[in-house]
Amino acid sequence: MRIPPTTKRVEESTDEVVNRNIRMQMECRLRHYAEHPAQIDARLSELEEEWDIERTLEANASTLALTGVVLGAALSKKFLLLSAAVLGFLCQHAIQGWCPPVPILRRLGFRTQTEIEEERYALRLLRGDFADVLRGGRKTPPEEIIEALSA
């Protein structure tokens, strides 16, 4: 069994159609912001608030595990099986990048931190934040940025 690198494990365990859909949605957003650069700052603020799939899984797993412990103590020890299952799946996710909620969350559009960062840096490129570094101070055309990300 091959353990995927941390930054790619969720994407590698996600159906390619879902990965492609997430990427296409980002490319559409980037095209929109290339045409409406005045809106980039607002989108960057939205990205600061976006929960990545890891944070979502951690919040859901801890909520379910705690619920199992509370119900196990209050009602029946059988509820401790819920905590055990959730923690087992969380461990599986840590190693493989997959657990039962991942396909559902990915289809709902939850992205990895890497995917969010790609959009953030593309928007900053479109805004011209790196103009002094890129091409000796000349701005990179928006379409060139979007094409480079989709390659």
N, C-alpha and C positions, 0 to 999 in steps of 0.2 A: 504494500500500500504506500503510495507516494503522498507525502504531506505537502500541499501547495504552499507557496509563499504567502505570508500574512496579507500582503496588499492585493493578492489576486484570488484568494481562496473562495470568496463569495461569488465573484464573477465566474470562476472556473466551475463552480457547482450549480450555476444558474443556467437554465435552458438558453441556448444561443438566440432564439427568437426574442426572448425577454430582454437579454442584454442588448440586442440590436434595437429593440423598441426604445429602451432607456436612452441609448446613444442618439437615436434619431430625434427623440424629443428634445434632447439637449442641443443638437444641431439646429433644430427649428427655432429654439429660443435664441440661440446665438445669432441666427440670421435676422430675427426680429430686432434684437438689440443693436446689431450692426446698422440697421436702418433707423433706429430710434436711440441714438447714443445718450440722449438726455435721461433715459430711463435706467441706465446701467447702475447708477448709485443705489437706486431703490432695489434693484434685483440683487446686488451685492449684500444689501442689508437683509433681504429675505434669505439668502444663502447662509448667513450667520445664524439664523434661527432654525434652519432645516435639520431635522434629526436624521442621522444616518442609520443604516440598518443595524449596526452594532448597538447603538444606544437604545434603539427600539426593542431589540431582542433582550438586552439587559434589563430594561424596565419591565417588559412583559414577563420574563423568566423570574425575576425577583418577586414580582407581585403574585404570580401563580405559586411559587415555592412557599412564600410567606402565608398565602391563603391555605395551602395544604397543611402547613404546620399548625396554624390557628384552628382549622377545622379538625385536625387530628387530635389536638389537645382538648377541644371543646366537645366534639361529637363522637368521632370514631377514629381509631388508629388507622383504619383503611385509607383515610384521606392523606396519610403520610406517603402513600404510593404516588400521589400527584406530585408532591415535592421531589420524590426520588426520580420520577420520570422526567420532570422539567430539568433537574440538575444534570441528569444523564444526557439529555438532548443538548444542554448548554455546553457540556464537556465535548460532545461530538462536534458541535459548531466550532468550538475553539480549535479543535484539531483539523477538521476537514473543511470547515466553512459552510457546512450544510446541517440543517436540522429541520423538522417538519414545518415550522412557520416560514422558513426562508423563501420557498417558492411562492407562497401567498403574498408575503411582504414585497417581494421583488415585482410581482405582477401588479401590486398596488402602487408601484413606483418608488419604493424606498431604495435609495442608492447607497453605495459605499462612500466612505470619506474620500477615497481617491477620486471617484466620479464627481463628487461635489467640488473637490479642489480643482479638477480639470475645468469645470465650468467657471469657477471663480477666476482662475488664471487667464482663461480665454477672454472673459469679460474685461479683466484688467488690461490685457493686450489690446482689445478693441478700444478701450478708453484712452490708450496711449501711455499707460504707466511705465512701460519699458522702452519707450521710443529712443531714449538716449543710449540704451544698451544694444538694441536691435538695429542692424543695418546702418551703423554709424550715425544714428540720430534721425534717420528717415523713418517715417511711420510705415508699419506693415499693413497692407490693404486687408480689410475685414474678411474678404473671401479667401485670401491666402491663409489666414488664421484658422478659419473654419475647415478648410480642406486639410490642413496639417493635423488637426484634431481627429478628423474622420479617417485618416490614413491608418 
